[in-house]
């Protein structure tokens, strides 16, 4: 795990529980279908695991 992850918001967090909304915001995702690149580490992987139903992840 030394590369980067490309994370795309594919489902709206409007109906999600507040903790999931905060996690999506902390990942830097503010609008639907927007993509951010984050380092591939345990902290980011944990955040992705909690909102895996809202995001799409690609390893780059």
N, C-alpha and C positions, 0 to 999 in steps of 0.2 A: 504494500500500500504506500507507494511513494509518488503516484501520479496525481492527476486532477480528475474531478468529477464534473460533468455537465448536468445541471439539475434544471428541469423545466416544469413549471406549474401547469398541469393539464386539467385540473378540476378546481372549481371555486371553493375556497374555504368558508364561504358565507354561512353554511349550515353546520360547520364543524364546531367541535367544542372549543372553548376559549384557549386552552393549552395548545391545541393544534394550530389555531390561528396565529398565536404568538410564535410558534416554531417556524411556520412558513415565513412570517415577517423577519424573524432572526436569520433565516437563510438568505434574505435579501430579495425574496420574490414578492412583488407588489401587484403585478398584473398577470392575468391569464396568458398562457403561452409565452411568457418571458423566460429567458434562460440566464443562469449565472454559473460561473465556474468557481468551484471551491476545492481546497486541497483535500486529498483522500486521507483522512485520519479518523480515529475512533470517534471523536466528538461530532464531526459532520455525519459520519455513518449512523450514529445514534439518533441524530435529529431526523435524518432521512427515514430511518426505520419507523419512527413515530408517525410520520405523515406519508408513508409509502402509498397510500390510497389516493393521494392528491398530486403526486409528482411522478415524473419519469426521469430515470437516471442513466447516464451513459459514462463509461470510463474513457478518458482520452489520454 
